[in-house]
């Protein structure tokens, strides 16, 4: 069954109050990693020079927000154009450097080129790392008069892609500064704890003065934990923490909400997104977590997401994530890293973790129009009944996610400049976060949700394959036998073909007829070849690429 939401896809073309003393951090590098902690040393290392970052040309069909609004508000009509059944025809926007602060773009594009991944696989997790590094005391008030709605920089970000898409090196690259700072903190905290224990022994012997206060062990990130241990971590770290994992399925499946024996992990995990206090009163245990808050970043395989998407949509877990599809991998460039970009990222992060403002950050006067832009678009998406309820639930959270992204980008820019964040958010920053939402996340998420919630079974993938076959070979008629002969996949599973052809008939692609022997034959709607000319080229290239890879693999195997 093809979900009615696909009709929507056709219409939419589209701590310390002072700043960090970086010199002090440079003066106290870890003994075993001086090249990582010494920012000047990083900058001084020989380099081939900064990379040129060419912006990916904007696709007007994706980036013209006025056209998007017009499509969103357009009344349903009897459009003879066959339905766009992919969802990725218009949903292939690339993340471009102009959507990001320079310190993020410079580092992400350089690392991505050497690793051989889509720059978004590094840049988007970097935003999560920075959001988690910013103390939750810092908030943004994104309305002019409503002082009771403010947001902290808490982001849940997920990259969806196939297996072996180099998620691990991409995440490690993004998280590196947090690991460096946390390692330095641990050494300092170990010294402070030793001093505390000596002072405590002294106090117990003499009983003079006040009892020494235990220094809290500071943390920025965690990867292996239980909800109980996370409570203890956050009791000592009211600033919040980053949870990151190569596979978000592991994070999600570890919650008892998705086990047969259910407890309270489910609701507790969901509350990490909101950041409220958490009283814990169980038999023999009484705790109070002042700020139950965590950012989450990670990757997830497409097929594994499909297996759990339904349960995630029910409780709102999926709606909390800003998702994107990873781009194609390529061979990494064997060249020296841009040490200036690495040093800038580390220096910025070292400053960012010390930003501390008790008064909320506000928008500049010119920034509000971009907030209003996001509201208009996301409200239209949330109200569109042709979209899946799961996506509409997510769309309802996008204005809050926009505010959190805005605070994150604002803090990154201020920290890169060595400035406090107690200044209005610029129009440029507000526009960048609007572009991240409207030009990048929303198009990707429309494709992801359409793929996850377009019905059950194999029919949707079969529909897409046959439609691509029609375009790639410029067919004007097609039969069951044509599909069997086109690929071995269907020769032993012929039961899959007819439902897909029937679905394409319902979607306006085909007209069912009978040949002289009264066998079914399908006439192709000629409009598909003009309406999806660009898609035809994509399908031809994909099939040629697949054939080339198969031939190369067979050649290598024969040589062995």
N, C-alpha and C positions, 0 to 999 in steps of 0.2 A: 504494500500500500504506500502511496506517495502522500506525504503529509500536506494538508492544505496550506501550511506555512510556506511551501515552495512558491505559491502564487505571489507571495510577498517578494521573493527573491527575483522574480521576473521583473517586477515593477521598480525594484531598487537597483539601479545601475550605479550603481555606485560603489644632673651633675653639677658643673662649675659655671657660675654666671659669666665668667670671663671666657674669652676665646682661647683656643689651644695655643700654647707656646710651641710652635713647630721647631724652633731652634733647640728648645730643651729636649724635645723628643729626638732630634738629630744627635744631640750631645750624649744621649744614653742609649745607643743601639744595643740590640741583643748581640751577644758575643758570637753566636753561630750564624747570624744572618745580617751582617753589617750592610750588605748591598741593598737589602730590602728596607731597612729602617732608616738609613741615611738618605734623605731625599736629595741632598746636594750630590752625593755619590752617584745616585741614579742618573741625575741630570748630566753629570760629568762624564759618564761612560760614553765611549765613542758610539756614534750613531750615523746612519746614512742620511739623516735629515728627516724632517717631518713629512708625513705622507700627504698627498693631495686628496682631499675628500670631495669627490664630485657628487653633487646632489642627484638623486634619481629623479628624472623628470616627472612632474606631477601628472597624474591621469585626470583630465577634467571630469570624467565621469565619476571619479571617486572623490575628488577634492572640492568640487563646486557645491558648497553647502546649501546655496539657494536652490540649486537643482534637486538636491537631496530633500529639502523641505517640500518642494513642489511634488516630488514623487511620494513623499510620506503622506501628504494631504490629498493626493489625487483620489478621486472617487473610482471605485471599481468599474471597469468598462469591458465591453466585449471586444477585447484586443485580439485581432486575428493572429498576432505573432505567437508562434509556439512557445510554450513555457521554457524558461531557462532552468533546466533540471540539475545543473551542476552546483550552483552556489559559489563556485570559485571562478566563474567567468569574470565577474567584477570584483572578486575578493582575492586579488593577488597584490595588494599594495605593499610596497617595501617600506620599511622604516628608513627615513632619510635623516642625515645629520642635522638639518635645520629644525627638526622636532625636538632636539635635545640640547642641553648645555654643552658648550665646547669641550669641557673636561671629560664628559661622558663620551661624546662622539669620537674624539681623537683617540681615546684609549680603545673603545669598542671596535672601531673600524680597523685599527692596526692589529689588534689581537685576532679578530675574525679572519683577516686576510692570511695570517700566519697559521692559524688553526685549520682554516678551510671551512668555515661555517657562515651562516647568515649573521650579519652584525647584530640583528635583533636578539639572537641567542645569548649575546653577551650584554648588550646595552640594556635590555629590559630587566634582567636579573640585577644589573648594577643599580637600577632605580630602587629595587627591593632592598638591596644591601644598604643603600643610603637612607631609605625610609626607616629601616630598622635601627640604623646607627643614630638617627636623630631622636633625642630624648622625648618621650611622650608628653613631657611638660609643655613642649612647644606645640601650639595649635593654630589653626587658621579659622577666622570668622569670615565666611565668604558672602554673607548677607550684610546689607548696610545697617539695619536696625535690630535684627533678630540676634541678640547676644546669647541666646540659649542654644543655638546650633553652631557648634564649632567642631572641627575635625582634626585628628592627629594624623601623622604620616604613617599609616598602617596599610600596607598593600599586600594582597595575595595575588601572585603572578604565576601563570603556568604556560609552558611551551609545549605544544602538541606536535609530535613528529613520529616518524617511523623508528624502529629499533636501530641501534648503532648510528645515531645522528650526532655523535660527539657531544652529548649533553654534559658529560662529566668534565672534560677540559674547559668547556664554556662556562659552567657554573664555578669551577675552581678559579678561573681567571677573574670572574666578577667578585667573588668573595674574598680574594686574597688580602686586600687591606684590612678587612675585619679580622681575619686570622692573625695578621701581624700585630694589630693593636691589642687583640685579646691575649696574645702570647706575652706581650710586654706587660699588660695589666696583671697577668697571672704571676709573673716574676715579682712585680712590685707588691702584690697582695700576699704572696708567700712571705716576703720580708715583714710586711705589716702584721701578719698573723703570728709570726715568731716573736715579734716585739710584744704583741698583745698577750701571748701566753706567758711570757716572762713577767709582764706587768701584773697579770692575773695571779700568778704564783706569789709575787711580792705582796699583793693586796690581801690574799688569803692568809699569809703569815702575819701581816701587821694590822690588817683591818683598819687602815688609815685612809681617809678620803673616800671618794666615790669608786664604786666598782668599775674597772676599765670596760669600755664598750668594744664588743667584738667587731672588727672591720669586715664588712660584707665582701665576699668574693665576687668581683665584677665579671659579667659575662655579656657577650654580644651575639653569639651564635650557638646553636645546638643542632645536632643531627640525630642523636640516639638518646631517647628519653621515654619516660612514662608520664602520664598526666600528674601522678603524684610527685615525681621528681621535678617536673616543670613548675609545680606549685612552689617548691622550695627555691628553685632558681629565681622565680619572679618575686618572691618575698624579699630577696636580697637585691633585686634589680628592677626597681619600679619603673625604670626607663623603657622596659619592653625588651624583646629579644627577637632574633631571626631564626626561624626554622627553615632549613634548606635540605633538599634531598634530590638525588638524581631522578628518582621515580616517585611521583606524588601518590601513586597507587599504594606504595608502601606506607606512606604517612596516613592515607585515608583508611586502608584496610587494618591498620593498627588500632583504629578506634572501635570500641565495642558497639558503636551504633550499627556497624555493618557485620556483626557477628550474631550467631544465633542466641548467645547469652548476652543480653544487653544490660548495661549499667548506665553510668552518667558521663562517660567520656564524650558521648555524642554532643550533648548540650554544652559541655565545658569547652570542647574544641570550637564549636560555633561562636561561643562568646569571646574567644581570642580575637576575633575580628572587631568586636565592639569596644573592648578595652575598659570594662567596668571593674569594680572591686569584686572579689570572690571570697565570701566566707565559706570555710570548709568545716563542717561539724559532723563528724562520724564517730562511731564508737571508739573511744580511746584516742581520737585525733581531733584537735581543734586548731585551725589555722586561719589566718586572714591575709589574703593576697590583695594589696592595695590597688594594683593595676594588672589585671589579667589580660595581657596583650601580647601578640606576636605577629610579626610579618611572616609570610610563607612564600618561598620561591622553589621552583623545581620543574622537572619535565615529566611528561607522561606519554606513553605510546597510544596512538589512535585506537588500536583495537582493544586495548585494556580499558580505555576510557569508555568505550561503547558498552562494556560489560557492567560498569558500575554507574553509568550516567543517570539511569532512572532513579536509583536510591539517593543520589546526590541532589537531584532536582527536587525531591520531595521535601527535604529538610532545609533547603537553602544553601547547602555547602557549595554547590556549583556556582550559584549566583554571586558568591563573594569573590570568585576568581576573575581576574582580567586575563583572557586567554589569547594566544596567537598561534598560528601555524608556522612551524620552522620552514625556512627556505631550503633550497637544494644545497647539498654539500659540494665542495670542490676540493681540488688538491691545494693544500696549504703552501704558502710561499716560504721558501727557505731563505730567510734574510734576517738581519739583526732587528730586534725589537726597537720601537720608538721609545727610548729611555726617558725622554722629556715627557711624553704622555703618561708613562707609568709613574714618574715622580709627581706629576701634577695630580693624578688620581689619588695617590697615597697622601699627599699633603692636604688635599681638599678633605679627604675622609678624616684625617687626624684632627682637623679643625671642626668638622661637622659634628663629631661625637661630643664635643664640649659646648655646643650651642645650647643656651638655656635662657628662655624668655617666659616669664610668667604671664605676660599680657599677650593675647592672641594677635597673630599677624593678620593684617587686613589687605584688601585689594586696593590698588590705586583706582582713581575714577575711571580711567580709560580701560581698565581690565574687566569691568563688570559686563561689558557688551559680549565678551567671549564666554563668560559664565552663562549669560542669558541665551547665547547661541546653543550651548550644550544642553541647557534645560529644554529649549524648544524641540530639539531633535530627539533627545532621550524620552521626553514625555510622549512624543508622537509614536516612538517605537514601543513604549510600554503600553500604549492604548490600542495598538494595531491588533485586532483579533485574528488576523491571518497568520501571525507569528505564533510560535509555540509558547505555551504558558511559561516554560522554563526560561526562554529568552526574555520574555516580558518581565519576569521577576528580576532577572539580571539588569535589564534596562532601568528598572526603578531604582537601582543602587548606583547608577553611573554618575549622577551628579555628586554624590558623596565621594566616589572614587576620583572624580575630576578634582575635587577640593584637596584630597590627599596627595594626588600627583602634583598639584600646584604648589602645595607646601613643600613637597620633596624637591622639586626643581628650584624653587626659590631658595631653599636652604643650601642646595648644591652650589648655586651661583654665588650666594653671599660667602659661603665658606671658601670657594675657590679664590675669591677676591680678598679673603682675610677680614671679612666684615661680619658684624652681628646680623641676625635676621630680623631685628625689630624695625623694619622699614616696609613700606607698602610693596605689594607684589606688582611688578611692572606689567604693562600691556603685552610686551614681548613674551614674558613667561606665561601669562594667561592664555595667549594664542598658541603657544607651543603645547600646552597641556590639552587645549581644545583639539589641536591637530592630532595629538596622540590618541585621544578618544575617538574622534569622528573619522579621521583618515586612516587610522591604523587598527585600533582595537575593535571598533564596531564592525567594520567589514570582515575582519577575520572571524569574529564571533558569530556573525550571521551565517557564515559558511559552516563553522564548527557545530553550532546548535542545529542547523538544518540537517547536517550529517548524523548527529546523535539522535534526533527526535523525528526523523522522517519515516517512522514505521519500523516494523520488525522484519527479520528475515533477510534474504539475500537480494530481493528484487531491486532495491534502490541502486546498488552497485551494478547490477546487470543492466538496468535502464541506462545508467551513465555510459557503460561500455558500449552498448549497442548504438546509442546516440552518437558517441564519438566515432564509431565505425562508419556510420552513415555519412558523417561529415568528412572524415578522412578520405573516404573513397568516392565521395560525390555521388552517392546512390540516389536513384529516383524511385526504385522499388526494392523491397527486401522481403525475404521469406525465412521461415524457420531453418530451412536447409542452408541458406546463405550464412546464417549465424553459426551453425554446426561446423561448416567448412572453414570458417574464418579463424577459429581457434580451437585447440584441443580441449580447452577447459570445459567446453559445453558438450563435447561428444559423449561423455559418460554421465552428464547431468542435464539431459535435454529438458527435464521438467522445469528448469529455471527460465527457459527462453520465452515460452508463450506468455507467461504472466508479464514479463518485461515488455514484450511487443504490445500487449493489451494496454499496459500502463502508458506507453508512448502514444498510443491511439487516443487515450483519454486526455493526454497532455497537449494534443494538437499537432504532434509530430507526424503521425501516420493516419492513413485512412484505410480501414479494413475492406478488402474485396475478396473475390474468388476467381481463380483462374479457370481455364476451360475444363479442368478435371475436378472443379469444385473444391480445390484445396485453397486454404487461406493464403492470401498474398497481400502485402501492405504497400500502398502507394505513399511515397514520402511527400510531405507538404513542401513544395518548392521554396517556401519562405524561409525554411531553416538554413538554406545555403547562403542566403544574403544576410539574414539576421545574425548568424553566428559564423561569419567569415573569419573573424579573429580566432574563434574557438577551433575552427577547422584546421588552421595552421598549428595551433597548440597540439591538437590530436595527432596530426601527421608527424610532428616532431617527436612527440612522446612515443609513438609506435616505432618510428625509425630508431630512436634512442634505445628502446627495449630490444629491438632486433639486433642492433650493433653490440650491445652488452652481452646478449646471449651468444652471438657469434664469437666475440672475444673470449668469453668463458670457455666455450667449446674448444677454441684454438689452444688455449692455455692447458686445458685438461689433456688434449691430444699430445702436446709436447712433453707432458709429464709421463 
